């Protein structure tokens, strides 16, 4: 993982690393779909760069990044809700 967040949120950064390297994350169909989408976006961006279409390349990369950002929010929120539900059961 990038060290960007670990300086201020070390525990959360470790928790995140454990989650994204875990089985639940790796088998999530939405994760696979977003990874495929972003791979296509990267390939489109590279093709656009080869033809000198840098704005198109930038847009393609942004689409892939936004998809991952949305995925992160959705998975993080659902994970937080599961933790909250578990804590209320106790």
C-alpha atoms as a printed R data frame, in Angstrom:
   type eleno elety resid chain resno       x       y       z
1  ATOM     1    CA   UNK     A     1   0.000   0.000   0.000
2  ATOM     2    CA   UNK     A     2   1.069   3.572  -0.495
3  ATOM     3    CA   UNK     A     3   2.434   5.268   2.612
4  ATOM     4    CA   UNK     A     4   0.235   8.324   2.097
5  ATOM     5    CA   UNK     A     5  -2.260   7.420   4.823
6  ATOM     6    CA   UNK     A     6  -0.108   5.343   7.134
7  ATOM     7    CA   UNK     A     7   1.548   8.371   8.734
8  ATOM     8    CA   UNK     A     8  -1.689   9.609  10.296
9  ATOM     9    CA   UNK     A     9  -3.903   6.524  10.105
10 ATOM    10    CA   UNK     A    10  -1.540   3.620  10.624
11 ATOM    11    CA   UNK     A    11  -4.085   1.305  12.199
12 ATOM    12    CA   UNK     A    12  -6.669   1.975   9.491
13 ATOM    13    CA   UNK     A    13  -4.048   1.576   6.791
14 ATOM    14    CA   UNK     A    14  -3.172  -1.873   8.177
15 ATOM    15    CA   UNK     A    15  -6.841  -2.793   8.455
16 ATOM    16    CA   UNK     A    16  -7.356  -1.751   4.838
17 ATOM    17    CA   UNK     A    17  -4.318  -3.729   3.672
18 ATOM    18    CA   UNK     A    18  -5.598  -6.827   5.458
19 ATOM    19    CA   UNK     A    19  -9.028  -6.409   3.878
20 ATOM    20    CA   UNK     A    20  -7.914  -5.895   0.262
21 ATOM    21    CA   UNK     A    21  -5.494  -8.805   0.411
22 ATOM    22    CA   UNK     A    22  -8.130 -11.056   1.947
23 ATOM    23    CA   UNK     A    23 -10.360 -13.685   0.410
24 ATOM    24    CA   UNK     A    24 -13.613 -11.708   0.714
25 ATOM    25    CA   UNK     A    25 -12.249  -8.813  -1.325
26 ATOM    26    CA   UNK     A    26 -10.538 -11.019  -3.887
27 ATOM    27    CA   UNK     A    27 -13.703 -13.003  -4.577
28 ATOM    28    CA   UNK     A    28 -16.041 -10.001  -4.775
29 ATOM    29    CA   UNK     A    29 -17.639  -9.874  -8.242
30 ATOM    30    CA   UNK     A    30 -17.918  -6.079  -8.125
31 ATOM    31    CA   UNK     A    31 -14.185  -5.793  -7.428
32 ATOM    32    CA   UNK     A    32 -13.457  -8.019 -10.414
33 ATOM    33    CA   UNK     A    33 -15.765  -5.962 -12.628
34 ATOM    34    CA   UNK     A    34 -14.160  -2.664 -11.571
35 ATOM    35    CA   UNK     A    35 -10.671  -4.124 -12.081
36 ATOM    36    CA   UNK     A    36 -11.648  -5.202 -15.595
37 ATOM    37    CA   UNK     A    37 -13.140  -1.781 -16.263
38 ATOM    38    CA   UNK     A    38 -10.018   0.025 -15.087
39 ATOM    39    CA   UNK     A    39  -7.761  -2.301 -17.102
40 ATOM    40    CA   UNK     A    40  -9.751  -1.388 -20.194
41 ATOM    41    CA   UNK     A    41  -9.470   2.296 -19.232
42 ATOM    42    CA   UNK     A    42  -5.678   1.973 -18.946
43 ATOM    43    CA   UNK     A    43  -5.458   0.232 -22.318
44 ATOM    44    CA   UNK     A    44  -7.644   2.945 -23.879
45 ATOM    45    CA   UNK     A    45  -5.463   5.640 -22.325
46 ATOM    46    CA   UNK     A    46  -2.299   4.038 -23.704
47 ATOM    47    CA   UNK     A    47  -3.824   3.752 -27.157
48 ATOM    48    CA   UNK     A    48  -4.896   7.398 -27.022
49 ATOM    49    CA   UNK     A    49  -1.382   8.472 -26.005
50 ATOM    50    CA   UNK     A    50   0.130   6.569 -28.920
51 ATOM    51    CA   UNK     A    51  -2.067   8.597 -31.251
52 ATOM    52    CA   UNK     A    52  -1.332  11.878 -29.489
53 ATOM    53    CA   UNK     A    53  -4.824  12.212 -28.025
54 ATOM    54    CA   UNK     A    54  -3.754  13.183 -24.524
55 ATOM    55    CA   UNK     A    55  -7.091  14.620 -23.427
56 ATOM    56    CA   UNK     A    56  -8.785  11.341 -24.333
57 ATOM    57    CA   UNK     A    57  -6.069   9.468 -22.431
58 ATOM    58    CA   UNK     A    58  -6.604  11.637 -19.385
59 ATOM    59    CA   UNK     A    59 -10.357  11.097 -19.527
60 ATOM    60    CA   UNK     A    60  -9.932   7.338 -19.824
61 ATOM    61    CA   UNK     A    61  -7.630   7.254 -16.786
62 ATOM    62    CA   UNK     A    62 -10.037   9.401 -14.784
63 ATOM    63    CA   UNK     A    63 -12.892   7.019 -15.562
64 ATOM    64    CA   UNK     A    64 -10.861   4.123 -14.178
65 ATOM    65    CA   UNK     A    65  -9.837   6.057 -11.080
66 ATOM    66    CA   UNK     A    66 -13.387   7.226 -10.365
67 ATOM    67    CA   UNK     A    67 -14.640   3.647 -10.637
68 ATOM    68    CA   UNK     A    68 -12.103   2.584  -7.984
69 ATOM    69    CA   UNK     A    69 -12.975   5.538  -5.773
70 ATOM    70    CA   UNK     A    70 -16.678   4.655  -5.916
71 ATOM    71    CA   UNK     A    71 -15.878   1.008  -5.258
72 ATOM    72    CA   UNK     A    72 -13.789   1.973  -2.238
73 ATOM    73    CA   UNK     A    73 -16.587   4.067  -0.824
74 ATOM    74    CA   UNK     A    74 -19.232   1.379  -1.340
75 ATOM    75    CA   UNK     A    75 -17.115  -1.421   0.108
76 ATOM    76    CA   UNK     A    76 -15.896   0.729   2.986
77 ATOM    77    CA   UNK     A    77 -19.388   1.835   3.869
78 ATOM    78    CA   UNK     A    78 -20.799  -1.687   3.740
79 ATOM    79    CA   UNK     A    79 -17.869  -2.959   5.827
80 ATOM    80    CA   UNK     A    80 -18.454  -0.231   8.409
81 ATOM    81    CA   UNK     A    81 -22.166  -1.078   8.571
82 ATOM    82    CA   UNK     A    82 -21.370  -4.752   9.175
83 ATOM    83    CA   UNK     A    83 -19.019  -3.798  12.002
84 ATOM    84    CA   UNK     A    84 -21.687  -1.527  13.483
85 ATOM    85    CA   UNK     A    85 -24.277  -4.305  13.291
86 ATOM    86    CA   UNK     A    86 -21.939  -6.758  14.981
87 ATOM    87    CA   UNK     A    87 -21.172  -4.303  17.765
88 ATOM    88    CA   UNK     A    88 -24.883  -3.722  18.408
89 ATOM    89    CA   UNK     A    89 -25.487  -7.450  18.790
90 ATOM    90    CA   UNK     A    90 -23.112  -7.585  21.742
